[in-house]
Amino acid sequence: MSTTILSSHDTQDLLSVSDLPLTIHPGPIHAHWAEAARAKGFDLIARVRDRLHVALRCQSCGGIHVNRHYVVMNAQPLCPHCMETRWRETALVAGLTWLGRDSTHRHYGRYGLPCGHESRRQFTFVERVASGVVSARCETCLIHREEEEALRFGWTRLGRDPKGNASYRLYRHHCGHEQRVAVANMRWGQCDCAGCGQSWTAKPSFIYLLDIRHPRTERHYLKLGYSSHPVKRHKHQLGLPKNAHVEVLRVVAMPTGHAACAREKAAHAELRRLHPEALVLHPEFSDLMNVVSEIYRPESLAILHETLDRIEVEIADADRTRNPDAISTPRHTTARHNPDSAHDDPESPAPAASAIRTPASQPHRKPHPTAAPRDRHPILLRHWGLTG
């Protein structure tokens, strides 16, 4: 299609082809051309430019545009004036302001967003916005939001990912090191500087126990896993339906991500070996979440608590081995709730440990699981991204 377009306002009073602001070609107007144009909603006014082009007037809006004669004969000409009217109306329905076509690409237009910024969007995308399928996001506002999220954790947003991954951005740490970080990880602060920080394996982590219920199908499962952000794990990474009910039953604090990974894998191996009946096979829950294992039946709750109790004791023993002069007791993150205890406040200092120490040679008794309610670990109460 030619880019020459004459508005209906410019042509509504034209009386002859000589009045058109175009170079008239002297060739004849063939009757079958004019007939084909009328059948497709246009009046063929004249041959213009050269022997290949004709001027067409739209029978709907009166606008004139130039097209090739073989388009008139072999295809359906499109009136650019009617198209622009539709784009303008679609933008209005989508809550945008039509600013005109993009000069660099015929499938794009320029739109004014409600925030006051201007955006370049595909026409088909704006149609989806108007139908309510998607929303029009402002790239300028998005950049400002990502900059604020980065500054909160000591990073500076430099720009898009140089490797072209839409989920990553390029950031600079306050130490001067630059690296690619996933936007989702930066939003949660789950990122480490490769120049001055530690990797995830060296950061504190948690082994968690989730209670997952799906009311519509009445399915009930338990999940044992590890994560530095247990609530983020089930809210954003399991792919659960929005109507699923998930509760973090218990978390066990681990000194490092490596320790959490090793203990969790060992626990799953032992559960598969000793309690195969407790495992749920993947086909049974594949439509509910995007994991392939680590799912257990609710009847195995006592077994899972017993496993976590044993891990707590082992972590406490390892801590005493590393610090033989320190007086410590096993850190139970799931003790029985006592409303009069000052330790219920996550901001209050921990009570002094008992001066009675267990001899190293004395074997530890295996703690028994209890059905009493368990306290929520401070990470589930205090972390800025995990509340609510």
N, C-alpha and C positions, 0 to 999 in steps of 0.2 A: 504494500500500500504506500502511496506517495505521502510525503509529509506536508504537501500543500493543502491547506484547509481554509475555506472561506465560511465565515459565520452566516447564519440565516439573516442576521441584521444587515450584513453587507449586501445581501443579494435579493432581499425581499422586493425591492423596487426596480430590479433590472428588467429592461424591456426587450433586450436583444443580446445575442452572444457577444456582440462587439463591446458591450458595457462591462464584461467580465475583466477583472484585473489579471488576466492570463494571456499568454501568447496563443492566439488561435491558429490551429493547424488547418490548412485549406482543404484537406481531404473530405470526402463525403461522409455523412452519417448514415450508415447502413440500417435499413429497416429492421433487420433481425436483431441488431444491437439494441436499438431503441425498444423493441418488443421485449427482449430479455431483461432489460433494465426495469421496465414497468412491471413485469411479472415478479421482480424481486424487490419492489418497493421504492424505485428510483426513477427519476426522469433524466434521460440523457440529453444534456444541453448542447454540448459542442465537443469537438475534438480539440485538444489543447496540447501545447508543448511540442509534441511530435506525433508520428503516426500511431504510436502505441497507447497514448493516454486519452482519456475522455473525462469530461466534467459531469458529475452526477449531483442531482438535487434530491434530497431525502423527502419522500412524500409525507413523513410523519412530522418532522421538525422544520423542514425547509432549508436546512443547512446544505452547503455545497462543499464537495471535496473532489479530489482528483484520484482516479484509479486507472489501472491498465484495462484495456478492453477485454483481454482474455479472462480477467477475473470476473467481469460482468457475464461473460458467456459460460464459464466453466465452474464458477463458485458463487458464494453468497457474499456480495459486498457488505461491509459493516460501516455504518454511519458513525464517524468519530464524535459528532456532536451528541448523538443519542447515547453513545458509550460514556462520554464525559458526564452527561446528566445522570446516568445510572451510578457512576462512581461517586458523584457528589451526594446523591441521595443515600447511597450505602454508607458513606462516611458519616452522614448525619445520624443514621440509625446506630452506628457503632460508637457514637459519642465523640467523633473526630471532626476536624475542620478541613475541608478540601482546599489545598493550596495550589494544585496543578500537577501536571504530569512530570515525571522525572525525565530530564533531557538526555540521560545516559543510557536508559533502558526502558523499552516500551512496555514492560510488564510491571513497572513500578510507578508510584505516585508520591507526592509530597503531602503530608498531613500535619495539622496542628493538634497536639495532644492536650488533654485537660490540664496538665501541669504547666502549660505554656511553652514547652519545647516543641521543636519541629522534628519529624521523623520521616524516613523514607521506607515505604512498605509496599509489598506486593499487593496487587488488587485482590487476588484470591485470599490473601491473609486477612484483609479488611472485611471481606465477605464472611469469613469465619468468625471474626470479631462481632460483626453485626448479628450473626445467628446465635451468638452466645457460646460457641464452642471453645474459644480462647479469649484472652484479654490482651489489649494493646499495652505492652510494657515500654516504658520510656528508657531508652538506653542511657541517657544522661543521668537520670535519677538513679538507675541501676549502678552506674559507675560511682556516684557519690555514696551510695549505700555500701558498696564493696570497699570503698576507701575507709569509711568509718569502721567497718568490721575489722579491717586489717589493722588500723591504728589501735584498736582496743587490745590487741595482742602484741604490739610492738613491731608491726610490719607496715610497709608502704606499698600500695598498689602501683605498679609501673605500667601495666597495660595487658593486652590480650596475650594468650599463650603463644610464644614464638613457634611452637610446633603445631599450632592450629587446632588443638583440642578445645572444644567449646566449653568444657567443664573445668578448665584450668585457667589460671591467670599467672602473670609474672609478678613476683613481689620482691622487695628488698627488706631484709631484717635490720634492726637497729644497729647490729654489729657491722653492717655493710655488705653482708653476703646476699646474693640474689639467687632465687630459685623458683621453680614452678610449684604451685600448690593448688590443690582442688578447691574450688570455691566453697563447696559444702564443708570441707575440713576447716577452712579459714573461718567460716561462720561460727563453728563450734569451738574454735581455738585448738582443734586437734591436729596441730602441725608442729613440726620441730625444725629448728634451723640446722641445716647440715654443716654450717660453719662453726657455730659456738654451742649448739644444743646437744641433746641426746636423742637417740632414735626411740621409737615406740617400745622397743624391747627393754629399754632401761627405765622407762617411766612407770610409776605405780599403776596398777591395774586391779581388776576385780573379777572374781568368778561369781556368776549370778545364777539364780534359779527363778525362772519365770512361770507363772500360771497363765495359760492361754485358753480362753473360752470363746467359742463362736456361737452366739445365740441362735442364729437362723438354722444351722445344721446340728446344734446341740452337741458339738464336738468339744472335748476337753483334753488338753495336753499339757505336759510340763517340758520345759527346755532348760538344759544346763549348758552354760557357755562361759566365755570370758570376754571382757571388753573394758576399756578405760572409761566408757560412758554407758553404763547398763541401760539407762532409760532411752538414750539416743539410739541404742542398738535396736530395741523393740519398736520404737516409734518410727524410725526412718529406714531401717535396713532389712527388716524381715519380710516386707511386702505384704503385711497382713491387711485384711479388709478393714475399712474404717469402723465398722460396727463390731469388730472383735474386742473383747475385754481382756486386757493384759495387766497383770499385777506382778511387781518385783517382790517375790516372797522373801528373798534373802540375797545378800551379797557378802562375799568374803574378801577382805582387803589383801592384796598381794603386793610384795615389795617391788616387783618388776613385771613388765609384760611378758618377758621370757619365762619367768616362774609361773605366771598364770597360764600361759600356753602349755607348758610342760605338765603341770598338775592336772589341767583340764583334759588333755589328751590321755594321760595315764588313767584318770577316773573313767573316761568313756571306755577305754580298753578293758578295764576291770569289770565295768557294768555289763559290757557285751559278753564277757566270759562267764561271769557268775550269775547274771540275771537277764538272760536273753529274752525272757517273756516280758520284761519291762519296756523293751524298745518298740517304737512304732515304725513300721516300714514306710518308706518314702511314698509309694503310691497312695497311701491313705491320707496324707496331708499335703501332697504336692500342689493341689489347687488352692491351698490356704496360705502357704508361705513359701518363700523362695530359698529354703535351706533343704539339704538332702539327708541330714542325720541329726543326732543330738536331741531327738524328740522322744519323750517317755510318756508312759501311761500314768494317769493320776493315782493309780493304786501304788505306784512306786515312790510316793512322796517321802515316806519314812526312810526308804533306802537312800534316796538322794540327800536327805538331811544328814543321815549317818555319814555319807561320803564327805559332805562339806564339814561336818564336825571333825572328821579325821584329818582333813586338809588343814583346818585351823590349828589343830594340835601339832601337826608336822611343821607348820610355818612358825609356831611359837618355839618349838624345839630348835629349829634352824636358827632362829633369832638369838636364843640363849647360847647356842654354840658359837655364833659369830661374836657375841658380847658376853663372855663368861662372867664378867664382874658386875653386869647389870642385873638388878633385881626386877624380874618381870613375871607377869602371869599371862597365860594365853589370852589373846585378844578375841573376845567373843562378840561379834557384831550382831548377834541374834539373841542376846540375853532376854530373859523374861522382863516384860515391861513393868516398871515401878514408877507410878506417877509422882511419888514424893522424892525420887532420886534426882539430885542436881545434875547427874551425868546425862539426863535426858535432853538437856539443852546442848545442842552441838557446839555452841560458842563457849560453854563453861569448861574449865580445866578438868582433866580426868582425875578421879580420886586416886589417892596414894596407893600404891601397890602393897600387898601384904608382905611383911618381913619374913614370913615363913617360906622357905624355899624347898622344893622337892629335890631330893638327892638325884644326881644324874643316873645312878644305877637303878633307881626305883622305876619299874615300868609304869607307863601311863595307862590308866584304865580307859577303855574306849567309851567316849561319851555317847549317851543314848539320846535319840531324837525325841523331841517333845512336841506335843500338839499345841502348847501355849503360844499366844501371839508373840511375834518377834519384832524388835525395834527396827526402824528404818535406818540404814547407815547414813551418816551425815552427808555423803555425796548425793543421796537422793533428796536431801532437804536444802542444801546450801549452794549447789552449783547453779550458776546463773542460767544455764541452758536446759536444766533438768526439772525445774519447778513447774507446777501447773498440771 
